[in-house]
């Protein structure tokens, strides 16, 4: 006969969690770099089981560090999606080597393909479309390819501030999806205001682009840090959200949190289930732990860590 009967303690949903936000944060993803990932002792203490983790490949980062980070995350049980920036990949042989190393050492089966942050290509590739056309990802059995999106445009691609070239590229990628068996989605640059995001996503749908959108959201960070990154990354109209906040002395020293933009997008998704923004992709500009903690406090069961 047992002396004491213990009941397993259930993890309660944090007080004030919105059902709409909880649903919207389901299956969110997050981006890391090798140097930021090193600071995290155990990702399972922070991220839900099965969280897709992107690994940003910044020019100058050795492929050895990228693959080692991917292997570590894979060992924790997280599906890894490394960046393949076209303009820093020397040639087809280099691309094939990267793919083989990611697969052989870290069991990687998915990739984010993008042009990359450098102006002048270092080798044979200039765009993500050229990477897709090599057929190497298909030959290696990659099951998922994501491509970049820019809700507020990209002046590196459209210097006139229009969406002409960006839209044409997305149409090409959408057609690539229809003629192959690749599972694809658009992972976007971050923005701070729901209104331009909704307008852009609706315009994609009107243009016949069926790729689901994983919307980029900047995680909690100091206001000065976010403004610096926003300007460097070409964030457009929604930058006014940060500028307005900077003029309010009562908020100037408080860290920015994505509560408002997530709440507004979540409410729109709840009211419009067919809305093509299907997932949230976090840029943890204020730190991975800070971002994960915010998600845990606001996402209920959708953000419960694997080790909870």
BELPEWO-V43526 format. One line per field, one symbol per residue. ss: DSSP state (A for helix, B for strand, O for the rest). psi: psi as a letter, one per 20 degrees, with the letter a starting at -180 (. if undefined). Layout:
BEGIN
ss=???
psi=???
END
This chain:
BEGIN
ss=OOOOOOOOOOOOOOOOOOAAAAAAOOOOBBBBOAAAAOOOOOAAAOOOOOOOBBBOOOOOOOAAAAAAAAAAAAAOOOOBBBBBBAAAOOOAAAAAAAAAAAAAAAOOOBBBBBOOOOOOOOOOOOOAAAAAAOOAAAAOOOOBBBBBBOOOOOOOOOOOOOOAAAAAAAAAAAAAAAAOOOBBBBBBBBOOOAAAAAAAAAAAAAOOOOOBBBBBBBOOBOAAAAAAAAAAOOOOOOAAAAAAAAOOOOOOOOOBOOAAAAAAAAAAAAAOOOOOBBBBBBBOOOOAAAAAAAAAAAAAAAAOOOOO
psi=pphqoppppqoqpqpjpphggghhipkqrqprqghhhhipgohiihqqpjppoqopnqpipqhghghggghghhhijpppnqqnogijpgahhgghggggggghijkpjqqoprgrjqgpqiciqhrhhhghihjhhghikpippqrqqnhkroihgnhjjajghgggghgghghghhjrjppqrpprqqriphghggggghhgghjjoipqpopppprprqghgggghgghjkpdhihhghhghhiohiigiqqqqkgghggghgggghhmhipjohrpopomhjqgggghggggiijchhjpqhj.
END
